[in-house]
C-alpha cells in the first residue's frame, strides 16, 4: 500500500453489511445504510503531548472497530474506497 496515515489517524476499510434481515427479507441497495464497522488497514504512530512524548495508539492494523456513522473522510487508495479518521472517532474494538 502506498499510503501511511500520520499522527493519530487510521485508515479503515468498511465491512460490508448483510443483504438480508434476520427475518429473511432482502434489503435493496437504495435502503442500505453505510456500515459503521470496519477493519483497520494502517495506523499512524500516535499523537504527541506538549512535551513531545509520543502517546501510543490503542488500535493496530487488523483490528475490527466500530465508529460513528458520519466519522472519517472517504478516500480512494489503490482503487479501493477507504476512510481516514482520527483515533478518537473510533468507538471501540470488536473482539
Secondary structure, DSSP 4 states (H G I P E B T S, - for coil): ------TTEEEEEEPPPPSB-TTSPBPPGGGPPPPSEEEEEEE---EE-TTS-EE--S--TT-EEEE-TT-SEEEEETTEEEEEEEGGGEEEEE-
